[in-house]
């Protein structure tokens, strides 16, 4: 190939959705042909490169990938140049590149973008990352989802290179072994995965504490506070757990009863042309219980009309907000996406706290957003945008790019129809300043 040569991919009858595209790809060139269906999706069918040349792990500008239906198999052809491996490093600049920080994309093992996007978001939730990294130095334990996550995070954090790509193969394999929901090559819901991951890690840590206590390795009362709190709180709870209080006021005797409920993330309804602050206020709207829904008042000893509302009693260190963008449409007999435009600010203060809330004025900063691209829950794609040391990055599986803060507005959603394709914020991660 000459210095100014390029690879040309042209539209044919066999490639109806590709269109005409010209991708200038300077050498050295890597060819990778992957099978996207069959028994082993994403297995390399052909993988070659120019002799003596290194393969670039990250090639954002000089990479062309097309899908080709061939003999009953769907093949993905990637043509990548190693010349752009350090493009992200150059864009950030050697003097501005954060010390001891690494920006690594994750290989997609067949519709695992739902997993990759959540893992990237969690990696840039610093309190969570630090706990997972610290778990690595503990005595070796049998393989679990947490040990695999710790190995993955440590693999990223200890890389000699600043940028690149890592295959989370062991983590994905373990995930598929532990839960049949994820043991396939279909698109999954990123929020379901986040919920499963956090609860699984918390369960593992609780079981370890239980075993250590039984083995006499813990000092007496070391897991119990002066207030007599639960002994099974883990660092997952310390980071993500908040408390809601459900207040119900009898309209006859004015007696107020309350019931607390813990959460690791909050799911909020979305409306067109609103903000996340508006959605959170709607979450705490007062509801009147009347007619057949009357409330049984212990004071009155009878069913009475009442007012009910949900408020935040304890704010978490990291507030994970899930925007309920998928709604079941009776007329369509399926779920469709609400691509509504919902503005999420870079700074957030919650106003719907209870009167006895601890630290009700806590300020939060946006640190990560899992974005859903597409028109439905079982199709489309997930990417992540994160804030790191003052600038923003976009992680799209193995691709990592620096973006301007203004570009975040592109992920608010659309002002048009609910079913259109959109790149819209789906899970927001806010970290408290204190």
N, C-alpha and C positions, 0 to 999 in steps of 0.2 A: 504493500500500500504506500502511496505517496504521502507526503506530509499534509497535503490539502484534500486527501481522499475522504469519502463519506460512505456510509451505508444507507441504501435507499430501500424503504419498504413501501410497496405500491399496493393500491386497492385492487383486489381481484374478486371473482365470484365466490371464492373459498373464504374470503375475509370480508363479509358484508358490513361489518361494524367498525372497520378500522379506518376507512377513509384514506385519503392520500396524505402521506406524511414523509418528510425528509428529515433524517436525524444525522447531523454532522457528528461523526465520532472519530476523533483523532486517535492514532495509536499511542501506547500499546492497547490492544483490544482483547476483551474477554468475551467469549461466546458461552452462553449457558442455555440449554434447552430443557425445560421442566415439563413433566406430565402433571396436569391439574385434575385428572380424574383417574378412575381405575383403582387398583388395590393399593397403590402407593402414591397418593397425590404429592406433588412437589418434589418427587424424586428426580434427580438429574438424569436425563436421557443422554445428553451430550454435554460435556463441559471442557472447553479448550481455551487456550490463550497463546499469545505469541511467545515463542520459546525464549526463556531467559528473562521474561518480564514478570514483575510482581502484579498480582491481582489487587485492584483497588477495592476495599471493602465498602466504600461510599462514593457514589458517582452520581450526583444529583443533576448536573447539567448535561452530562454526556452519557446518558443511558436511555436506550430505547427498548421497550418491552411490548411485544405483540402476542396475541393468542391465535393459534392456528388449529383448526379441526383437521386431523390427519388420521385416517384409518381407524375411525371409531374412538380416537383419543383426542383430548384437547391439550395441545402443547403450548407452552409459554416460551417464547424466544427472547432472551435478553442479550443485548449487545452493549457492553460497557467499556468505557475507557478509563485507564488508571490515571490519566493526566489530571483529573479533578478531585483526587482523593482528599486533598487538604483544602478544598474550597471553603469549607466552613471555618477552618482554622484561620485562613487568610482573611475571611470576611470579618471575623471577630477581632483579629489582630493579636500578635504574640504578647504585646504589653497588656492588652485588655482581657486576654483569656484567663479565666479564674484558676487560681492555684488549686491543685488537687481535685479538679472537676473534670468529668468525662462526659461526652455526648455520643452515645452509641445507639444506633438503630437496632431493631430486633427483626430477625428473619421470620417471615410468615410461613407457617407449616400447613397451609391449606385452610383459609378462612379463620385464622387465629388473630386477626386484627383486633377483635373484641378484647382479647387477652393482652396483646401487646400494648394497646392504648391505655388500659388500666394500669399495667405494670409501670409504664413510663410516668404516668401521673403520680403513682405512689412513690416512685423513686425520687421525684422532686418535691415530695412532702417530707421535708428534712427530718422532723422528729421520727417519722416512720422508718425512713431509710437508716437512720442511726441505730435504731433498735434492731432492725434486721441484720445490719452489718455486725453489731455486737453479738448477736446470736451465734455467729460463725465461730467465735473464739471460745465458746463453751465446749465442754467435753463432747466428743463425737456421739451423735444420736443416730438411731435408725432413720432411714430415709422417710421423709414426709414432705408435704407441700411446703412447709416452712423451711426445711433444710435445703430443698431445691431452690426456693426463692432466695435464701441467704447465699447460696453458691452463685446464683445468677447476679445478684447485687454486688457481691464481692468480685466477681469476674469483671464487671464493669468498672468498679472503683479502683482496681489494682492494675488496670491496663497501662502499658507503657505509652501507648498512643493516646492522643487526646480525643480523637474522633474515629469512628469506624462502625462495624456491624458485628453483633453477637447472635448466635443461634440459641434461643432458649429451649433447646431440644429436651433436656432432662426435665425441666419444669412442665412443659407441655405433656410429655409422656406420663409424668406423675399425675397431672390433672386428669388425664383421660383414664388412668387406672382407678382413680378415687371416685369419680363421678361420671356415670354413664351419660348424663346430659351433655357433657363436653367430649364424649368419646365418639366423635364423628368429624366429618369435614364440612359441616354445615355452619352457616353464620349463627352466632349466639348473641344474646343480649349482654352488653357490657355491664349494665347495672346488676343483673343477676349474678354475673361472674364476680363483681366487686363484693357483693353481699356474701356470696359463698366463700370467697377468699378470706375476708376479714373474720367471719364467724368460724371458719375452719382453723385459722391461726389462733384465735382466742380459745377455742376448745382444746387445741393441742397444748397451749401454755397452761391452761387450767388443769389438764390431766398431768402435766409435768409437775406442777406445784403440789398436786394431790399425792403423787408418787414420792416426791421429795419429803413431804410432811410425814408420810407413812414410814419412810426410811429414816426419819429422825434427823434430816439434814437442815431443817429450818428451826430457828430459835422459837421458843414458845411465844405466841402472840405476835410474831413479826408480820403476819398478814392481816392483822386486825387493828383498826385505828381506834382512837379514843372514843369516837362516836359510835363504835360498834358496827362499822360498815361491813359489807360483804367481804368474805375472805378470798373470793375468787376473781377479783378484779385483776386484769392483766394490762400490759402496756398498750394493747390494742384498745382497751376501754379507756385508758388514761388519755389516749390521743384522740379517739374518734367519738367516744360516748358522751352524749348529752342526755338531758332529762326533760321530758314534756310533762306538764301537769294538766289534767283534764278537770276543769272546774265546772260544777253544775250548781246553779242557784235556783232554789224553789221560789216561784213567784207568789206563793201563798204565805209562807212563813219567813222568807228571805234567808233561810239557812243555806250555807254553802258547803258542799262536799267536794273533795278533790282526790284524784287518783293519779299517781305518778307512773310514767312509762319511759323506759330508757330507749335510746335509739343510737345506731351507728351512722345512719344517714337519714336525711329528711326527703321524702318524696312530695313534691308540690305540683298542683294543677297549673296549667299554663293557659293564658288567654292571648288573643291577638293584640299586638302593639302595646305591650306592657313591659314591666321591668321585674327583675327578680325580687325587688323590695315589695312591689305590689303583690306578687304571687305569695310571698311570705305573710303579708297582711291578710290575704284571703284565706290562708291556712289557719289563721286564728280568728276568723269571723265568728261572731256570736250566732248560734243556732237556737231557735225556739222549738221546744219539745211540746207538742200539743196533740189533741185528738187521740188517735190510737197509739201515738208515740209518747204519751205522757210519762213523766219520771216518777218512780216510787220514792217518796220522801220519807226517810226514817223518822223525822220529827213529827210530821203530820200523820204518819202511818197510813198513807193512802197515796194514790196516784194523783199528781198535780202537774200543772203546766210549769215549765222550767226553762231556763236559759243555760246553754252549754257553750263552752269555748275552750280551745286548746292554746296553751301558752308555754313558752320555753322557760323552764325553771333553772336548768344548769346548761351553760354554754360549753361546747367541747373545745378542745385545743385546735382541732381541724374540723371545720364544718363541711361535710359532704352533702351537696344538694343535688337531688335527682329530679330533673324536669320530666314530668309525665307526658312525653310526646307521642306515645302510642295509644290509640283509642280504638276500641272495638266498635265498628260501624254495622248496625243491624242490617241495613239495606244491602251492604256489600258482603256480609257474613265473614268478615275478616278484620284484622287490625290494620289501621292506616296511620300514617304519620301526621302529627300536627306540626307543620313547619312554621308556626306562628313566630313572629319577631318578638323575642324576649331579651331585653337589654340586661346584661349583667355587668355591674360596675367593677372597677379594679379595686375599690375599697367598699366595705360593707359594714354597717352597724345594724344590729337587730333591735327593733323597737317593740316587738310583741313578746316581751319577757314578763314573767309574773312579778308580783310585788315583793316576793321573798327571794328573787333570783340572785345568784351570786355573780358579782361583776357584770351587771346588766349593760354597762356602757362599753363592753369589750369591742375593739375595732379589729376587723379582719381584712387581710389582703388576699386577692386572688392569686393562686400559685399554679393552678393547672385546670384545664378543661378537656374533658373527653367529648369529642365532636362526632355526631352521627352524620354520615353523608349518604343520601338516598331517600327513598320514599316509603319504606316499610321496615318493620322490625327484623324480618328474616332475609332481607336483602340489603345491599348497600355496603358501606365500609365505615370503619372507625379510624380516626386520627386523634392526636393529642397536641395541644399547645401548652407550653409550660413557661413559667418565669424562672430565670436562673441568673442570679447576680445582676439584676437590673435590666436584663434584656430578655426577649421572648424567642422561643424556638418552637418549630413545628416538627413533630415526629409522625411520620407516615410509614409504619413498619420499618424497613431498612433505610429509609431516607430521612435525613435530618437537615433542616434549613433554619436559618435565622430570619425572623420576620419583624416588621415594625409593629409597635403597639397599636397603631391605628388599624392594622389589618384584623385585629380581634373583632371589630365591628362586623366583618364579613360572616362571622359565626353566630350572629344574633338570631338569624332565621329570616323568613320572608314575610312580606305584607300581603301576599296573594293567597291563592287557594291552599287548603290544608294538605292536599295529596301530592303536591309538586316535590320534585327532588330538591333537596337543600342540604347545605352544610351548616348544621345548627348545634349549639351547645346542648349537651345531654346530661353530663355530670360535672358539677362545678366543685372545686376544692378551694376553700378559703381557710387560711391559716391565721390564727390570732397573733397579735403583736406582743402580747405579754405571756 
